[in-house]
Amino acid sequence: MNPDGHNQSWITDTDTDSLIGVFSMDGQQIAYWSFDLQTQISKLWVMDLETGSSKPVTTEGTNFMNPVSWSPDGSYIAFEDTLSEDQAMDVFRVGVYDGELLNLTEDSSFRDGAPAWSPDGQWIAFHSNRAGEQAESEDIWLMSPDGADLRNLTSKTLPWSDRFPAWSPDGSRIAFYRQGSVSDAISSA
């Protein structure tokens, strides 16, 4: 639809629910989740807006339908899920054209999520409880697009939990949500 609410139109026509559409950086494609109510399985799809054709980019059923993050060149999509054998929440990267799936944060029982690709394509920011002090407390981390070069940016700022990173358009800053309360901070001081 247009920003004023006019010209609303359906772009998917499937037997499953279609959820959480995210435009590619060039605006030519939309990634979306399909969810089959009978099987309780979701898959990530990409639609070419010019042709209207869609194709699945994940072949395995996924458990979560959270927002995805496109690489700036449109060749990859990062998302969070529990596809690993340990059933931990991990960040995955899937190739839009070849469907190659790579677990970027495969690491036992940590909860990693909300990946956000940097505008230059050099980094993926995400939240994680991997610093280990408290399972419910999370930090903002950076990694390269192959899962290497992990860096903790917020360094376990207890009693806060830092989540949902978002890059500024020029890549010079990262905004994030900090959950906690002033009374938590005072009681832990």
Secondary structure, 3 states (H helix, E strand, C coil): CCCCCCCCCCCCCCCCEEEEEEECCCCCEEEEEEEECCCCEEEEEEEECCCCCEEECCCCCECCCCCCEECCCCCEEEEEECCCCCCCCEEEEEECCCCCEEECCCCCCCCEEEEEECCCCCCEEEEECCCCCCCCCCEEEEECCCCCCCEECCCCCCCCEEEEEEECCCCCCEEEEEECCHHHHHHHC
